[in-house]
Amino acid sequence: MEEEARKLLEEGIRKKLVSPGNGQLSTFPNGTKVVFHYRTSLCDGTVLDDSRTMGGSSKPMELILGKKFKLAVWERVVITMKQGEIAEFTCETKHTSLYPLVSQSLRNISAGKDPLEGQRHCCGIAQIHSHHSLGHKDLDNLQASPQPLLFTIELLEVLPPGSFQLDVWAMSDEEKLDLVPQIHEEGNLLFKQGQIQEATDKYYNGIACLKNLQMKEHPGDEAWVKLDHMITPLLLNYCQCKLLQGQYYEVIEHCSSLVFKYEDNVKAFYKRAKAHAAVWNETEARADFTKVLDLDPSLGPSVAKELRAMEERIRSKEKEEKGRYKGLFNYNGPPATATTG
């Protein structure tokens, strides 16, 4: 144990044992899955992230060793720990420069967003040296002024290779591509069964998987376009779920990105039209429904039905508002009486 601590110190990592673990130290072969809670702090005690409170879910971190995780120091320190152990690791700046990007991805995941949202199409080092905001002031400050960090880690589980099913993020590019059609089919089945949230999660996972692959390609290249064509039907299905869940502005955002790239995507125009109608954007809804008819006249009866429903909702709203304000303009109270002193 002392020898391992000395090696870490030579590498710029100082370990402090908080609570000993159980049993023998694992050999940690490549492919081992480690599950742990972490808290990241500045050396002045300011907490940046805590897996026990992030996103309100208390979800621990999972790593597959040997998969070249962006923050290599986490792999380095966990292999010095026993299951159940809690330890603090103070790591020099050379080990922590990529933490802002890692933290941004983890925060996105905890908020249900794309883990790559906000990251440019370039390598991590290039992002570190750019002036691109990560969307979090504390991470922007850390990116601008890299410094040592303190990681408090509790190692919960050590699972040997072959004893668990790989998560999507831990798969190879080929494995991800092979899995996407299965995810799509599972999402469709869940949707037909009325399990909308579960279907939403499936479509989201498929989109995130393909976007992860797309980030490795140059925008506009053949491989990038092929992946984008795979993303599109998943995104449309995702938007259909969001329509049913009342997330209309998210539908408008995603469908707008689709019609910007694919001007003949009638499904994107149709879903955006329904979302606009739901949030009282009558002009935008009518424009999108008109575009739907231009692209596919056979949808005339469906469009007419949606327009009638929108018009009825608008009339009901106007009637309600007239009733609400009627009393303000028809007040028949006692007249004012002039008095003299």
N, C-alpha and C positions, 0 to 999 in steps of 0.2 A: 504494500500500500504506500509506503514512504517512497519507494523507488518510482512508482507511478506518479506521485505528486511532484517529485523532482523533475521527471520528464515533462510534465505539464508546465511547470514553472519555467523550464528552459524554452518552452514554446510560447511563452507569454500568457500563460493561463494559471491563475492561482485558485486552488480548490480548498474549500472549507466545508468539512463534514458537519451537517446539522443533525441528522438522525441516521444511524446505520441501517442497512437493509437486511435481507434474510438470505440464508443459504450461501452457495458458492457464486463467485463471479462468473458470468456467462462468457463463452469464447467469442460470441457475437460474430458468426460468419456472415458474409454478404448474403442478403436476402432475409436477414432477421428483422422482425417488426418490433419496434420499441414504442411504447405508449407512455406518455409522460405529461404532467402538468408543468408549466413554466411561468415564471414572472420575470420580466425584463425591467431593469432599473438603471438609471444613470448612477454614477458613483456618488452623487450627492443625495441619493435616496429617492429621487423622483421616479415614480413608476410609469413606464411607458405602456406595457401590456401585461395582462394577467389572464391566462387561459381559463381560470376559474370564474371570471366575471365577464369575459369578452362575449358580447352578443347576448348576454343573459342566459347562456346555455351550459356553462361549465364544461365545455367539451375539451378533452385533452388532445394534445398533439400526437400525431402518429407519423413515424418515419420508417421507411424501408432502407436499411443500411446498404451501402454500395450503389445507390441510385443517383449519386452526385447531387444531393440536396444543395440548394443555393447557399445556405448558411452552413458551411462545412464544419464549423466549430461545434455545432450541436451534436453531430455524429462523433466528433472527437471526444467530447466530454461524457456522453452517456455510456460509452464502452468502458468507462472507469467505475461504473456504478453497479450496485447489486439491486435486484428487484426490491422495491419498498424503501430504498434509500432516498434521503433528501440532502442535497448539497448545493453550495453556492460556488459559482465560478466567475471570477473577475477576469475578463478577457481584454487583452490589449487591442488597440484600434485596428491592427492588421487583420484581426479576426471578425471585426464587427462592421466593416464598411458597407456590406450589403444588407445589413439588418433593416434599414428603412424600406427597401423594396419587399423584403420578406414580410415585414410587419404590415405593409399596405395590403399584400395579398391575403394575409391571415385576417385582417380586419374586414376586407371585402367578403371573404367566405363567411365570417360570422354574421355579416349583415345580409347574407343571401345574394350577394352580387358575384359577377364574374371575377375570379381571383386575379385576372390579368387586366381588369378595367383600370384605365389611367396610365398604363405602362406603354411606352413607345416601342416601335418595331426596331429595337436595337438591343445590344447586349447589356447586361447589368452594369458593367463598368462604365459604358457610355452614358447610361442613365444617371449614374452617380455624379458624373462630371457635367451634366447638363443643368439648366436652370428650370427644368420641368417640375411643377408642383406635384406632390404626391397626394394632395387633398387633405393633409393633416399637418397643422402648424408644427407640432412637436417632431414629426418625421422630416419635414422640410428643414427644420433647424439642425437635426441630426445629420441629414444628408449634406447640408452646407458645411457643418463643422463636425466631422466624424470624431468619436471619442470612445474610450473604453466603456464597456457595459458589464453589468452584473446580472448573471442569469441564475435564478434560483429554480432548481429542477427537482421534481419528485418522480422517480421512475416507477410507474405503476405496473407495467407488464413487459415481459420479454418473450416474444413468440418466435420459435425457430422456423426456418424456411420450410414451406410445405404444410404448415399447420393452420393456415388461414387463407382466405380468398383475397387476392390482390384488389386494392382500391383502384379506381380509374386513374388517378393521378400518378400511381406507381407503375403503371403499365408502360411497355414500350410503344413507340409510334404505331407499329404494325398491330399490336394487340388492341390499341385504342380504335383504329380503323375497323378492325373486325368486330368490335363490340358495339359500335354505334348503331348498325341496323337492328341489333337485338334490343338496345335501349329504346329505339324508335317504336318497335313493335310492342314492347311492354307498355310504353306510354299510351299507345293507341288502345290497347286492351283495357287499361285502367280507365281511360276516358269513356269508353263504351259502357263500362260498369258503373259510371257515375262517380268514380273516385278522382275528382278533379285535382285536388292538391297533390295527390300521389302522382298523377299524370304530369302535372306541372313540374314536379321535381325530376321526373324522368327526362322530359324534354330539355330542362335546364342542364342536366348532367351531359346529355348528348351534345348540346350547343357548346358548353364549356370545353368538352373534350376536343371537338373539332376546332374551336378557336385557339386552343393550346397548340394544335398542330399548325394552324394557319399562321400563327405568330412566327413560325420558323421559315416561312416562305415570303418572297418579295411580293407586295401587293400588285395584282394585275398579271402575274405570271400564271402559266397554265395550271400548276399545282395549287396555287392560291385560289384561282377561279373555280377549280373542281371542288375544293373544300367548301367554298362559299355556296355552291349549288347544293351541297349536302346540308349546309346549315339552314338554308332558306325554308324548306318544308318543316323542319323542326321548330324554327322560329315562328312560323305561321301557326303551328299547332299550339305552341306556347302562348301566343297571343289570343288564340281562341279560349284557352283556359283562363287567361287574365280578363277577357271580356266577361266570362261567367262569374268571375270573382269581383267584378266591379273596378278593376284596376285600369280605368280607361286611358289615363294619361300615359301610362307605360305602353299600352297598345299603340297609341298615336305615335309615340317616340320610335318604337321598333318598326312599325309599318312605314313610317316616313323614311327610315333608313333603307328599307327594302325598295320602295318606289323610286328613291333617288338613284339606286343602282339598276333597277329593273322596271322600266317605265310601263311594261305591259303585264305586270303582275296583278291580275284582276283580284285575286284573293286578298292581297295586301290593301288595295284600294277599298275593297268591300268591308274588311274588318276596321280599317281606319274610319270609314264613313259611319259605321255603327258606333264607334267610340266617340266620334265628334257629336253624333246625335245625342248620345247619352249625357254629354256635358254641355248641352245647349249651344253647341257651335253650329247653328243651322246653316250658315253660308258655306262653311267648309264641308259639312255633311252632304249638302246638295251637290257641291262641285265633285266630291268623290263618287257619289252615286251616279252622276252623269258620266263620269269617266268609266265606271263599271259597265254601264250600258253601251258605251262606245266600244269597249273591249270585248264584251260578250252580251249581245242583245237578248240571248235566251234567258238571261237573268232578270228580264223585265218584270215578271210577276213578283219575284222576291224583292226587287228594289221598290216596286210600287207598295208592297206590304210594309216595308220598313219606313217609307216616306209617310204613309198614312199613320203609322204608329207614332212617328216623330211629330207630325202635325197635331195629332190628338193630344199628345203630351204638352205641346206648346199651348194649345187652346186651354187645356186644364190649368196650366200654370198661370196664364194670363187671367183666367176667371178667378183663380184663387187670389191673385195679387189685387184685382179690382175689389174683391170683397174685403180684403184686408185693409185697404186704404179708403174705402167708401166712407167710413165714419169720420175720417179726418176732414172731408170736404162737405159733409152734410150734418154738421153739428148744430142742433137747434136748442141750445141752452139759453138761459135767461139773458136778456140784453144788458149791456153795460149801463149803469146808472150814474149820471153826472151828479156830483155833489158840490156844494159851495161851502166855503168856510164861514 
